[in-house]
Amino acid sequence: MSSVSALAQQLAVVAGFENPRVSLEQYRTPPELAARLVHDADLQGDIEDRLVVDLGTGTGMLALAAALRGPTGVVGLDVDIDPLRTAVENRRRVGTAADVSWVRADATDAPLDPSDRTTVVMNPPFGAQNDNAHADREFLAAAARLGDVSYSVHNAGSQTFVESFAADNDGTVTRKFRTELDLPNRFAFHDEETRTIDAELFRIEWD
């Protein structure tokens, strides 16, 4: 198993969004964050020899990180076709051996019914720019339906919400970390070249 830093270096070639849509909160997941999430999931036995589903995959950062750690297969879902085209190119850049499928679909209503052991990974929208607090709620509901374990990134201060949602949906938060997201200046409302925001990462087991 490669280190977190080695995995992040492999992911550095993953291109981001050419024309990001603010309504979908489209930001490239930093390679370092993707590497940390997937490395921890792998240490917990949640990647190798399992199906991995990336909800709201964008240009494929989390999906490709998982594909480098020996899953039986990876499925990346996104409602926007343009970043999925970039994801196809990103897979060529990364050079994964695992089977990776890209599906254009609403990640919150994924047309999947996995029969294999399934891990869901996701960096869902936070609802920060459209006054839709906890826009990640529907992503968590999809994770509960699709997987027996999930890893997800949320806005700082989401612990109570995530733990409460999990408890109400036969889930248990088993691990949590504080992390950071570096957001580049990509939209008109940005007034800084790069902004770093606090975030939280959760592992949830679903019954």
C-alpha positions in Angstrom: 0.0 0.0 0.0 1.5 3.4 -1.0 1.6 6.3 1.4 -0.9 9.1 1.5 1.7 11.5 -0.1 2.5 9.0 -2.8 -1.2 8.6 -3.6 -1.7 12.4 -3.7 1.2 12.6 -6.1 -0.5 10.1 -8.4 -3.7 12.2 -8.3 -2.0 15.5 -9.0 -2.6 15.0 -12.7 -6.4 14.9 -12.3 -7.8 17.9 -14.1 -10.6 20.0 -12.6 -13.7 21.6 -14.0 -13.3 23.6 -17.2 -16.6 25.4 -16.8 -17.7 24.9 -13.2 -21.4 25.5 -12.3 -22.0 27.4 -9.1 -25.4 25.9 -8.7 -23.8 22.5 -8.4 -20.9 23.8 -6.2 -18.4 22.3 -8.6 -14.9 22.4 -7.1 -12.0 20.0 -7.7 -11.5 17.9 -4.6 -7.8 18.5 -3.6 -5.6 15.4 -4.3 -4.3 15.5 -0.7 -7.9 15.3 0.7 -8.8 12.5 -1.7 -5.7 10.6 -0.9 -6.3 10.9 2.9 -9.9 9.8 2.6 -9.2 6.8 0.4 -6.0 5.8 2.3 -8.0 5.7 5.6 -10.8 3.8 3.9 -8.3 1.3 2.6 -6.8 0.9 6.1 -10.3 0.1 7.4 -10.7 -2.6 4.7 -13.3 -0.6 2.8 -11.6 -0.4 -0.6 -9.8 -3.5 -1.7 -12.0 -6.2 -3.1 -15.1 -4.1 -2.8 -17.3 -2.0 -5.2 -16.7 1.7 -4.7 -19.4 4.2 -5.7 -18.5 7.9 -6.0 -21.6 10.1 -5.8 -21.2 13.4 -7.5 -17.9 12.3 -8.9 -17.2 15.5 -10.9 -14.0 15.0 -12.8 -13.3 11.7 -10.9 -10.9 12.6 -8.2 -12.3 10.3 -5.4 -13.2 7.5 -7.9 -9.7 7.4 -9.3 -8.1 7.5 -5.9 -10.2 4.4 -5.0 -9.3 2.8 -8.3 -5.7 2.8 -7.4 -6.3 0.7 -4.3 -7.5 -2.6 -5.7 -11.3 -2.4 -5.7 -13.4 -5.0 -7.6 -14.8 -2.0 -9.6 -15.6 1.7 -9.3 -18.6 3.6 -10.5 -18.6 7.4 -10.7 -21.9 9.2 -11.0 -22.6 12.8 -11.9 -25.5 14.7 -13.4 -23.3 16.9 -15.5 -21.9 15.4 -18.7 -19.0 17.8 -19.2 -17.0 16.8 -16.1 -17.6 13.2 -16.8 -15.9 13.7 -20.2 -12.9 15.1 -18.2 -13.1 12.1 -15.9 -12.6 9.8 -18.9 -9.4 11.7 -19.8 -8.3 11.8 -16.2 -8.5 8.0 -16.0 -6.1 7.8 -18.9 -3.7 10.2 -17.1 -3.8 8.3 -13.8 -3.6 4.9 -15.5 -5.7 2.8 -13.2 -6.0 -1.0 -13.7 -9.3 -1.3 -11.9 -12.6 -1.3 -13.9 -14.1 2.2 -13.8 -17.5 3.1 -15.1 -18.8 6.7 -15.5 -22.6 7.2 -15.3 -24.5 10.3 -16.1 -27.3 10.4 -13.4 -28.6 12.2 -10.4 -26.3 11.0 -7.7 -29.2 11.4 -5.1 -31.3 9.0 -7.2 -28.6 6.7 -8.5 -29.8 4.0 -10.9 -27.8 1.3 -9.0 -28.7 -1.7 -6.9 -25.3 -3.2 -5.9 -25.3 -6.8 -4.7 -21.6 -6.7 -3.8 -20.1 -5.2 -0.6 -20.2 -1.5 -1.5 -18.3 1.6 -0.2 -19.7 5.0 -1.0 -17.3 8.0 -1.2 -18.4 11.5 -1.9 -17.6 15.2 -1.5 -21.2 16.5 -1.8 -22.4 20.1 -2.1 -22.6 21.9 1.2 -25.5 24.2 0.2 -23.3 27.2 1.1 -24.1 29.4 -2.0 -27.8 28.7 -2.6 -29.2 29.1 0.9 -29.9 25.3 0.9 -28.4 24.2 4.2 -27.5 20.6 4.3 -27.7 20.0 0.6 -25.7 17.0 1.5 -28.7 15.3 3.1 -29.9 13.7 -0.1 -26.4 12.4 -0.8 -26.3 10.8 2.7 -29.7 9.2 2.0 -28.3 7.8 -1.3 -25.2 6.5 0.5 -27.5 4.7 3.1 -29.4 3.0 0.3 -26.4 2.0 -1.8 -23.6 1.1 0.6 -22.8 -0.7 3.9 -20.2 2.0 4.6 -19.6 5.5 3.4 -17.0 8.2 3.6 -18.1 11.8 3.0 -16.8 15.4 3.3 -19.0 18.0 4.9 -18.9 21.6 6.0 -17.3 22.4 9.4 -19.9 22.2 12.1 -21.8 19.3 10.5 -21.1 16.7 13.2 -24.5 16.9 15.0 -26.4 16.9 11.7 -24.5 13.9 10.2 -24.6 11.9 13.4 -28.4 12.6 13.8 -29.1 11.7 10.2 -27.1 8.5 10.5 -28.9 7.5 13.6 -32.3 8.1 12.0 -31.4 6.0 9.0 -29.8 2.9 10.7 -26.3 4.2 10.5 -23.5 4.9 12.9 -20.6 7.4 12.6 -17.5 5.4 13.4 -14.7 7.8 12.5 -14.5 11.5 12.0 -11.7 13.9 11.1 -11.2 17.6 10.7 -9.7 18.6 7.4 -9.5 21.6 5.1 -10.6 22.4 1.5 -8.7 24.8 -0.7 -11.1 26.6 -3.0 -9.6 28.4 -6.0 -11.1 31.6 -7.4 -13.5 30.2 -10.0 -16.7 32.2 -9.6 -17.6 35.9 -9.8 -18.4 36.1 -6.0 -14.9 35.0 -5.1 -12.7 37.9 -3.9 -9.6 35.9 -3.0 -7.2 33.9 -5.2 -7.6 30.9 -3.0 -9.8 30.4 0.1 -9.2 27.6 2.7 -12.3 26.5 4.5 -12.6 24.1 7.4 -14.4 20.8 6.7 -15.1 17.4 8.3 -14.8 13.9 7.0 -17.0 11.1 8.3 -17.1 7.3 8.1 -20.6 5.8 8.5 -21.6 2.2 8.8 -25.1 1.6 7.4 -27.2 -1.4 8.5 
